[in-house]
Amino acid sequence: MPYVGRDLSQGNYLKLDDISSQFNGSKVSFDLKIGGTDFFPGSSLALVVSLGGVVQEAEAAYTIDQSSIESASAPTAVQDCFIVVMGTSIGVSVPADASVTLAKLAESAKDRLSSVGIQSGGTTIGTGVTFINFVQSGLTATSASGIATVNLGGKTNEEIQDIVGGMVSGNTETNIDVTYDDSGGKLNFVVAGGGKFVSSSSGIHTASNVGIGTTQFTTAMVGAGNSFQGMYISNGMTIYDNELNGSHYISTNFNGLMAGPVTVNGVLTVDGNYVVV
């Protein structure tokens, strides 16, 4: 009758030396020998162990530690035992460095070695990628000893300053002038237009006339703001100056105030109420 089952790993069936003489009801570890020589089975699954006429389950009823068998419970002194080796383990040589080629590997292993999965914030953006292409300008890459080094580069301070400076220098600003000082790397802001305040030894004053609520000046005040440094208000005008030039008209239902002494060189026409202090 031909052999039924898996072939032996190596060698013939072996029967180990009887260990039942070591049983005393408390001992659980027993040396395995064949012909008085230590035997190393390598795996508990390579043995058939019969204890008291009952076949023991490998890894549950016993385990192997080098050349010893470790029983899960201590056999009694009256129990008999025999152990048959179904086959001995064979040694597998370790391949030499750089000796394993892709042809010796499974296809799944090849795919794993030759592809990269890429994620961004936990979201997969690429699978089975074999190459990564960097498109940012200014990158430099080197390779040495199997290690690729990518330098991401970056813009210099001067390049960044020129970009920002170009953004403001070419714009249209209202009541403010912005210039870029390239040599100093600075942005200069200057308030411009009517009503700009300037400082002097006499205090803070306006370089131009300031109007408040002046939308009605077109018909109500003739010549408003043409010739003096002062302030207009919507219901008339207040003048803080020493000289009034040009033609000025205070219409009916409007009031005005002049703080003097003021020299009137032009024409001041008053149809409403006007007070000189």
Secondary structure, DSSP 8 states (H G I E B T S, - for coil): ----SS--SSS--EE----GGG--SS--EEE-EETTEE---S-GGGEEEEETTEE--BTTTEEEETTEEEESS---TT--EEEEE-----------TT---GGGS-HHHHHHHH-EEEEETTEEEEEEE-------TT-EEEEETTEEEEE-----HHHHHHHHHHHHHTS--SSEEEEEETTTTEEEEEE-STT-EEEETTEEEESS-EESSGGGHHHHSTTTTSS-S-EEETTEEEEESSEE-SEEEE-TT-EEEEESS-EE-SEEEESSEEEE-
